[in-house]
Amino acid sequence: MKLAEALQERADLNRTIKELRDRLDRVVLVQEGEKPVEDPVELLSELDK
């Protein structure tokens, strides 16, 4: 793998991680009695991948 390809892949992965963290931040705080838009456990497992 060329260096440029590796750097691009790393940038893509970092962007994906940031998006997942942002989505997780939005769903952890919800009003009492309401359900989050996305499943936080699912987001965490996706982030762990």
mmCIF file of the N, C-alpha and C atoms, coordinates in Angstrom:
data_MODEL
# 
_entry.id   MODEL 
# 
loop_
_atom_site.group_PDB 
_atom_site.id 
_atom_site.type_symbol 
_atom_site.label_atom_id 
_atom_site.label_alt_id 
_atom_site.label_comp_id 
_atom_site.label_asym_id 
_atom_site.label_entity_id 
_atom_site.label_seq_id 
_atom_site.pdbx_PDB_ins_code 
_atom_site.Cartn_x 
_atom_site.Cartn_y 
_atom_site.Cartn_z 
_atom_site.occupancy 
_atom_site.B_iso_or_equiv 
_atom_site.pdbx_formal_charge 
_atom_site.auth_seq_id 
_atom_site.auth_comp_id 
_atom_site.auth_asym_id 
_atom_site.auth_atom_id 
_atom_site.pdbx_PDB_model_num 
ATOM 1   N N  . MET A 1 1  ? 0.851   -1.171 0.000  1.00 0.00 ? 1  MET A N  1 
ATOM 2   C CA . MET A 1 1  ? 0.000   0.000  0.000  1.00 0.00 ? 1  MET A CA 1 
ATOM 3   C C  . MET A 1 1  ? 0.894   1.231  0.000  1.00 0.00 ? 1  MET A C  1 
ATOM 4   N N  . LYS A 1 2  ? 0.584   2.154  -0.834 1.00 0.00 ? 2  LYS A N  1 
ATOM 5   C CA . LYS A 1 2  ? 1.373   3.373  -0.911 1.00 0.00 ? 2  LYS A CA 1 
ATOM 6   C C  . LYS A 1 2  ? 1.054   4.270  0.273  1.00 0.00 ? 2  LYS A C  1 
ATOM 7   N N  . LEU A 1 3  ? 2.003   5.122  0.570  1.00 0.00 ? 3  LEU A N  1 
ATOM 8   C CA . LEU A 1 3  ? 1.850   6.018  1.710  1.00 0.00 ? 3  LEU A CA 1 
ATOM 9   C C  . LEU A 1 3  ? 0.612   6.903  1.561  1.00 0.00 ? 3  LEU A C  1 
ATOM 10  N N  . ALA A 1 4  ? 0.402   7.453  0.383  1.00 0.00 ? 4  ALA A N  1 
ATOM 11  C CA . ALA A 1 4  ? -0.759  8.330  0.170  1.00 0.00 ? 4  ALA A CA 1 
ATOM 12  C C  . ALA A 1 4  ? -2.065  7.581  0.401  1.00 0.00 ? 4  ALA A C  1 
ATOM 13  N N  . GLU A 1 5  ? -2.133  6.336  -0.039 1.00 0.00 ? 5  GLU A N  1 
ATOM 14  C CA . GLU A 1 5  ? -3.348  5.541  0.175  1.00 0.00 ? 5  GLU A CA 1 
ATOM 15  C C  . GLU A 1 5  ? -3.562  5.276  1.655  1.00 0.00 ? 5  GLU A C  1 
ATOM 16  N N  . ALA A 1 6  ? -2.490  4.970  2.344  1.00 0.00 ? 6  ALA A N  1 
ATOM 17  C CA . ALA A 1 6  ? -2.588  4.704  3.778  1.00 0.00 ? 6  ALA A CA 1 
ATOM 18  C C  . ALA A 1 6  ? -3.029  5.951  4.538  1.00 0.00 ? 6  ALA A C  1 
ATOM 19  N N  . LEU A 1 7  ? -2.491  7.095  4.161  1.00 0.00 ? 7  LEU A N  1 
ATOM 20  C CA . LEU A 1 7  ? -2.881  8.341  4.821  1.00 0.00 ? 7  LEU A CA 1 
ATOM 21  C C  . LEU A 1 7  ? -4.344  8.684  4.544  1.00 0.00 ? 7  LEU A C  1 
ATOM 22  N N  . GLN A 1 8  ? -4.787  8.420  3.328  1.00 0.00 ? 8  GLN A N  1 
ATOM 23  C CA . GLN A 1 8  ? -6.190  8.678  2.985  1.00 0.00 ? 8  GLN A CA 1 
ATOM 24  C C  . GLN A 1 8  ? -7.112  7.750  3.763  1.00 0.00 ? 8  GLN A C  1 
ATOM 25  N N  . GLU A 1 9  ? -6.718  6.494  3.883  1.00 0.00 ? 9  GLU A N  1 
ATOM 26  C CA . GLU A 1 9  ? -7.522  5.539  4.654  1.00 0.00 ? 9  GLU A CA 1 
ATOM 27  C C  . GLU A 1 9  ? -7.588  5.950  6.118  1.00 0.00 ? 9  GLU A C  1 
ATOM 28  N N  . ARG A 1 10 ? -6.469  6.402  6.657  1.00 0.00 ? 10 ARG A N  1 
ATOM 29  C CA . ARG A 1 10 ? -6.440  6.860  8.048  1.00 0.00 ? 10 ARG A CA 1 
ATOM 30  C C  . ARG A 1 10 ? -7.350  8.076  8.235  1.00 0.00 ? 10 ARG A C  1 
ATOM 31  N N  . ALA A 1 11 ? -7.306  9.002  7.294  1.00 0.00 ? 11 ALA A N  1 
ATOM 32  C CA . ALA A 1 11 ? -8.167  10.188 7.376  1.00 0.00 ? 11 ALA A CA 1 
ATOM 33  C C  . ALA A 1 11 ? -9.635  9.788  7.318  1.00 0.00 ? 11 ALA A C  1 
ATOM 34  N N  . ASP A 1 12 ? -9.967  8.840  6.444  1.00 0.00 ? 12 ASP A N  1 
ATOM 35  C CA . ASP A 1 12 ? -11.348 8.358  6.344  1.00 0.00 ? 12 ASP A CA 1 
ATOM 36  C C  . ASP A 1 12 ? -11.803 7.712  7.645  1.00 0.00 ? 12 ASP A C  1 
ATOM 37  N N  . LEU A 1 13 ? -10.932 6.894  8.230  1.00 0.00 ? 13 LEU A N  1 
ATOM 38  C CA . LEU A 1 13 ? -11.281 6.235  9.496  1.00 0.00 ? 13 LEU A CA 1 
ATOM 39  C C  . LEU A 1 13 ? -11.449 7.249  10.619 1.00 0.00 ? 13 LEU A C  1 
ATOM 40  N N  . ASN A 1 14 ? -10.571 8.244  10.665 1.00 0.00 ? 14 ASN A N  1 
ATOM 41  C CA . ASN A 1 14 ? -10.689 9.280  11.690 1.00 0.00 ? 14 ASN A CA 1 
ATOM 42  C C  . ASN A 1 14 ? -11.979 10.067 11.530 1.00 0.00 ? 14 ASN A C  1 
ATOM 43  N N  . ARG A 1 15 ? -12.376 10.337 10.296 1.00 0.00 ? 15 ARG A N  1 
ATOM 44  C CA . ARG A 1 15 ? -13.618 11.051 10.031 1.00 0.00 ? 15 ARG A CA 1 
ATOM 45  C C  . ARG A 1 15 ? -14.814 10.199 10.478 1.00 0.00 ? 15 ARG A C  1 
ATOM 46  N N  . THR A 1 16 ? -14.775 8.913  10.192 1.00 0.00 ? 16 THR A N  1 
ATOM 47  C CA . THR A 1 16 ? -15.846 8.007  10.598 1.00 0.00 ? 16 THR A CA 1 
ATOM 48  C C  . THR A 1 16 ? -15.952 7.933  12.116 1.00 0.00 ? 16 THR A C  1 
ATOM 49  N N  . ILE A 1 17 ? -14.816 7.850  12.782 1.00 0.00 ? 17 ILE A N  1 
ATOM 50  C CA . ILE A 1 17 ? -14.803 7.811  14.251 1.00 0.00 ? 17 ILE A CA 1 
ATOM 51  C C  . ILE A 1 17 ? -15.401 9.085  14.821 1.00 0.00 ? 17 ILE A C  1 
ATOM 52  N N  . LYS A 1 18 ? -15.028 10.228 14.271 1.00 0.00 ? 18 LYS A N  1 
ATOM 53  C CA . LYS A 1 18 ? -15.568 11.502 14.758 1.00 0.00 ? 18 LYS A CA 1 
ATOM 54  C C  . LYS A 1 18 ? -17.081 11.565 14.551 1.00 0.00 ? 18 LYS A C  1 
ATOM 55  N N  . GLU A 1 19 ? -17.549 11.113 13.401 1.00 0.00 ? 19 GLU A N  1 
ATOM 56  C CA . GLU A 1 19 ? -18.989 11.119 13.140 1.00 0.00 ? 19 GLU A CA 1 
ATOM 57  C C  . GLU A 1 19 ? -19.734 10.219 14.119 1.00 0.00 ? 19 GLU A C  1 
ATOM 58  N N  . LEU A 1 20 ? -19.168 9.041  14.396 1.00 0.00 ? 20 LEU A N  1 
ATOM 59  C CA . LEU A 1 20 ? -19.804 8.130  15.357 1.00 0.00 ? 20 LEU A CA 1 
ATOM 60  C C  . LEU A 1 20 ? -19.835 8.738  16.750 1.00 0.00 ? 20 LEU A C  1 
ATOM 61  N N  . ARG A 1 21 ? -18.759 9.375  17.155 1.00 0.00 ? 21 ARG A N  1 
ATOM 62  C CA . ARG A 1 21 ? -18.725 10.020 18.480 1.00 0.00 ? 21 ARG A CA 1 
ATOM 63  C C  . ARG A 1 21 ? -19.731 11.152 18.568 1.00 0.00 ? 21 ARG A C  1 
ATOM 64  N N  . ASP A 1 22 ? -19.841 11.938 17.491 1.00 0.00 ? 22 ASP A N  1 
ATOM 65  C CA . ASP A 1 22 ? -20.823 13.029 17.473 1.00 0.00 ? 22 ASP A CA 1 
ATOM 66  C C  . ASP A 1 22 ? -22.245 12.481 17.576 1.00 0.00 ? 22 ASP A C  1 
ATOM 67  N N  . ARG A 1 23 ? -22.533 11.418 16.819 1.00 0.00 ? 23 ARG A N  1 
ATOM 68  C CA . ARG A 1 23 ? -23.859 10.792 16.881 1.00 0.00 ? 23 ARG A CA 1 
ATOM 69  C C  . ARG A 1 23 ? -24.124 10.245 18.277 1.00 0.00 ? 23 ARG A C  1 
ATOM 70  N N  . LEU A 1 24 ? -23.108 9.642  18.887 1.00 0.00 ? 24 LEU A N  1 
ATOM 71  C CA . LEU A 1 24 ? -23.263 9.093  20.230 1.00 0.00 ? 24 LEU A CA 1 
ATOM 72  C C  . LEU A 1 24 ? -23.527 10.205 21.239 1.00 0.00 ? 24 LEU A C  1 
ATOM 73  N N  . ASP A 1 25 ? -22.819 11.320 21.096 1.00 0.00 ? 25 ASP A N  1 
ATOM 74  C CA . ASP A 1 25 ? -23.046 12.458 21.993 1.00 0.00 ? 25 ASP A CA 1 
ATOM 75  C C  . ASP A 1 25 ? -24.484 12.961 21.909 1.00 0.00 ? 25 ASP A C  1 
ATOM 76  N N  . ARG A 1 26 ? -25.059 12.935 20.704 1.00 0.00 ? 26 ARG A N  1 
ATOM 77  C CA . ARG A 1 26 ? -26.429 13.430 20.528 1.00 0.00 ? 26 ARG A CA 1 
ATOM 78  C C  . ARG A 1 26 ? -27.469 12.500 21.137 1.00 0.00 ? 26 ARG A C  1 
ATOM 79  N N  . VAL A 1 27 ? -27.195 11.190 21.179 1.00 0.00 ? 27 VAL A N  1 
ATOM 80  C CA . VAL A 1 27 ? -28.221 10.262 21.663 1.00 0.00 ? 27 VAL A CA 1 
ATOM 81  C C  . VAL A 1 27 ? -28.105 9.928  23.141 1.00 0.00 ? 27 VAL A C  1 
ATOM 82  N N  . VAL A 1 28 ? -27.015 10.299 23.773 1.00 0.00 ? 28 VAL A N  1 
ATOM 83  C CA . VAL A 1 28 ? -26.888 9.934  25.188 1.00 0.00 ? 28 VAL A CA 1 
ATOM 84  C C  . VAL A 1 28 ? -27.768 10.797 26.077 1.00 0.00 ? 28 VAL A C  1 
ATOM 85  N N  . LEU A 1 29 ? -28.011 12.012 25.692 1.00 0.00 ? 29 LEU A N  1 
ATOM 86  C CA . LEU A 1 29 ? -28.861 12.883 26.495 1.00 0.00 ? 29 LEU A CA 1 
ATOM 87  C C  . LEU A 1 29 ? -30.228 13.021 25.832 1.00 0.00 ? 29 LEU A C  1 
ATOM 88  N N  . VAL A 1 30 ? -31.228 12.455 26.488 1.00 0.00 ? 30 VAL A N  1 
ATOM 89  C CA . VAL A 1 30 ? -32.601 12.569 26.004 1.00 0.00 ? 30 VAL A CA 1 
ATOM 90  C C  . VAL A 1 30 ? -33.494 12.930 27.179 1.00 0.00 ? 30 VAL A C  1 
ATOM 91  N N  . GLN A 1 31 ? -34.652 13.462 26.877 1.00 0.00 ? 31 GLN A N  1 
ATOM 92  C CA . GLN A 1 31 ? -35.610 13.780 27.920 1.00 0.00 ? 31 GLN A CA 1 
ATOM 93  C C  . GLN A 1 31 ? -36.090 12.494 28.585 1.00 0.00 ? 31 GLN A C  1 
ATOM 94  N N  . GLU A 1 32 ? -36.408 12.591 29.847 1.00 0.00 ? 32 GLU A N  1 
ATOM 95  C CA . GLU A 1 32 ? -36.911 11.431 30.573 1.00 0.00 ? 32 GLU A CA 1 
ATOM 96  C C  . GLU A 1 32 ? -38.209 10.941 29.927 1.00 0.00 ? 32 GLU A C  1 
ATOM 97  N N  . GLY A 1 33 ? -38.272 9.639  29.709 1.00 0.00 ? 33 GLY A N  1 
ATOM 98  C CA . GLY A 1 33 ? -39.453 9.048  29.100 1.00 0.00 ? 33 GLY A CA 1 
ATOM 99  C C  . GLY A 1 33 ? -39.375 8.945  27.581 1.00 0.00 ? 33 GLY A C  1 
ATOM 100 N N  . GLU A 1 34 ? -38.417 9.617  26.964 1.00 0.00 ? 34 GLU A N  1 
ATOM 101 C CA . GLU A 1 34 ? -38.254 9.532  25.517 1.00 0.00 ? 34 GLU A CA 1 
ATOM 102 C C  . GLU A 1 34 ? -37.176 8.509  25.178 1.00 0.00 ? 34 GLU A C  1 
ATOM 103 N N  . LYS A 1 35 ? -37.264 7.980  23.970 1.00 0.00 ? 35 LYS A N  1 
ATOM 104 C CA . LYS A 1 35 ? -36.241 7.040  23.509 1.00 0.00 ? 35 LYS A CA 1 
ATOM 105 C C  . LYS A 1 35 ? -35.276 7.772  22.592 1.00 0.00 ? 35 LYS A C  1 
ATOM 106 N N  . PRO A 1 36 ? -33.997 7.412  22.636 1.00 0.00 ? 36 PRO A N  1 
ATOM 107 C CA . PRO A 1 36 ? -33.042 8.053  21.728 1.00 0.00 ? 36 PRO A CA 1 
ATOM 108 C C  . PRO A 1 36 ? -33.340 7.675  20.278 1.00 0.00 ? 36 PRO A C  1 
ATOM 109 N N  . VAL A 1 37 ? -32.943 8.542  19.363 1.00 0.00 ? 37 VAL A N  1 
ATOM 110 C CA . VAL A 1 37 ? -33.175 8.315  17.938 1.00 0.00 ? 37 VAL A CA 1 
ATOM 111 C C  . VAL A 1 37 ? -32.419 7.081  17.460 1.00 0.00 ? 37 VAL A C  1 
ATOM 112 N N  . GLU A 1 38 ? -31.196 6.901  17.968 1.00 0.00 ? 38 GLU A N  1 
ATOM 113 C CA . GLU A 1 38 ? -30.383 5.738  17.619 1.00 0.00 ? 38 GLU A CA 1 
ATOM 114 C C  . GLU A 1 38 ? -30.022 4.986  18.889 1.00 0.00 ? 38 GLU A C  1 
ATOM 115 N N  . ASP A 1 39 ? -29.746 3.710  18.744 1.00 0.00 ? 39 ASP A N  1 
ATOM 116 C CA . ASP A 1 39 ? -29.381 2.872  19.883 1.00 0.00 ? 39 ASP A CA 1 
ATOM 117 C C  . ASP A 1 39 ? -27.927 3.145  20.274 1.00 0.00 ? 39 ASP A C  1 
ATOM 118 N N  . PRO A 1 40 ? -27.688 3.695  21.476 1.00 0.00 ? 40 PRO A N  1 
ATOM 119 C CA . PRO A 1 40 ? -26.332 4.008  21.901 1.00 0.00 ? 40 PRO A CA 1 
ATOM 120 C C  . PRO A 1 40 ? -25.420 2.771  21.960 1.00 0.00 ? 40 PRO A C  1 
ATOM 121 N N  . VAL A 1 41 ? -25.980 1.639  22.346 1.00 0.00 ? 41 VAL A N  1 
ATOM 122 C CA . VAL A 1 41 ? -25.186 0.410  22.436 1.00 0.00 ? 41 VAL A CA 1 
ATOM 123 C C  . VAL A 1 41 ? -24.698 -0.004 21.040 1.00 0.00 ? 41 VAL A C  1 
ATOM 124 N N  . GLU A 1 42 ? -25.555 0.140  20.053 1.00 0.00 ? 42 GLU A N  1 
ATOM 125 C CA . GLU A 1 42 ? -25.182 -0.186 18.686 1.00 0.00 ? 42 GLU A CA 1 
ATOM 126 C C  . GLU A 1 42 ? -24.074 0.755  18.181 1.00 0.00 ? 42 GLU A C  1 
ATOM 127 N N  . LEU A 1 43 ? -24.207 2.036  18.519 1.00 0.00 ? 43 LEU A N  1 
ATOM 128 C CA . LEU A 1 43 ? -23.185 2.999  18.108 1.00 0.00 ? 43 LEU A CA 1 
ATOM 129 C C  . LEU A 1 43 ? -21.835 2.677  18.768 1.00 0.00 ? 43 LEU A C  1 
ATOM 130 N N  . LEU A 1 44 ? -21.886 2.311  20.042 1.00 0.00 ? 44 LEU A N  1 
ATOM 131 C CA . LEU A 1 44 ? -20.638 1.960  20.735 1.00 0.00 ? 44 LEU A CA 1 
ATOM 132 C C  . LEU A 1 44 ? -19.979 0.736  20.117 1.00 0.00 ? 44 LEU A C  1 
ATOM 133 N N  . SER A 1 45 ? -20.774 -0.259 19.771 1.00 0.00 ? 45 SER A N  1 
ATOM 134 C CA . SER A 1 45 ? -20.188 -1.448 19.178 1.00 0.00 ? 45 SER A CA 1 
ATOM 135 C C  . SER A 1 45 ? -19.611 -1.135 17.789 1.00 0.00 ? 45 SER A C  1 
ATOM 136 N N  . GLU A 1 46 ? -20.275 -0.261 17.052 1.00 0.00 ? 46 GLU A N  1 
ATOM 137 C CA . GLU A 1 46 ? -19.749 0.153  15.747 1.00 0.00 ? 46 GLU A CA 1 
ATOM 138 C C  . GLU A 1 46 ? -18.439 0.926  15.916 1.00 0.00 ? 46 GLU A C  1 
ATOM 139 N N  . LEU A 1 47 ? -18.393 1.739  16.953 1.00 0.00 ? 47 LEU A N  1 
ATOM 140 C CA . LEU A 1 47 ? -17.175 2.516  17.232 1.00 0.00 ? 47 LEU A CA 1 
ATOM 141 C C  . LEU A 1 47 ? -16.019 1.593  17.628 1.00 0.00 ? 47 LEU A C  1 
ATOM 142 N N  . ASP A 1 48 ? -16.321 0.518  18.345 1.00 0.00 ? 48 ASP A N  1 
ATOM 143 C CA . ASP A 1 48 ? -15.288 -0.424 18.762 1.00 0.00 ? 48 ASP A CA 1 
ATOM 144 C C  . ASP A 1 48 ? -14.689 -1.192 17.582 1.00 0.00 ? 48 ASP A C  1 
ATOM 145 N N  . LYS A 1 49 ? -15.469 -1.335 16.503 1.00 0.00 ? 49 LYS A N  1 
ATOM 146 C CA . LYS A 1 49 ? -14.960 -2.035 15.320 1.00 0.00 ? 49 LYS A CA 1 
ATOM 147 C C  . LYS A 1 49 ? -13.816 -1.256 14.759 1.00 0.00 ? 49 LYS A C  1 
# 
